[in-house]
Amino acid sequence: MNQDVLLSISYVLPLALLVWLWLDRRPGTAFKLLLTALLPLLYFLHWMGLQENRGWPSPQTLPLQFELLSADIVEPDPLKGVTGNIHLWVRPLVKPEKSVSGENSRGGIIPAGQTPRAYVLPYSRALHKKLFETKQRVAQGRSQMGLLYDEHAGGSGASLGNGRKLDFQDMPQRQLPPKR
């Protein structure tokens, strides 16, 4: 069934059940009012859940390793009331336990599923500078890998707060599989 049809049903069904409940004489008025008041909460929670599925940037934590596909920087502008954001479009990467052929195409790092995901981070000057340099390397044709790590581990990454830093480096060169 189409996802839009399921979405429509998920909005209409609670409303239909509520109308049926109001037309039924058995439950008390207080119970009916409570359920009616909770219906907007249900819709709000449903909408919040859809944020993760419909292409909205996720405020969740970035994956520990990812391929940077694109970045968009919105600088803060106090005159216009813009706080500034950094949007990243990334593809998660994982280190395989053991591959079937013994090797993989990314020198020890493989895509974890092929679906890219958008993330939003608060603006910081250090991250802006780091992404500017990274985007220049991408423009030169060098794929970039993002690394999220503990702030206490040192390194030259930009601080994201919550004790995390973000740094970028060149993706390992693709290795061709052995000939058979």
Buried (B, 14 or more C-beta within 10 A) or exposed (E): EEEEEEBEEEEEEBEEEBEEBBEEEEEEEEEBEEBEEEEEEBBEEEEEEEEEEEEEBBEEEBBBBBBBBEBBBBEBEEEEEEEBBBBBBBBBBBEEEEEEEEBBBBEEBEBBEEEBBBBBBEBBEBBBEBBEEBBEBBEEEEBBBBBBBEBEEEEEBBEBEEEBBBBBEEBBEEEEEEEE
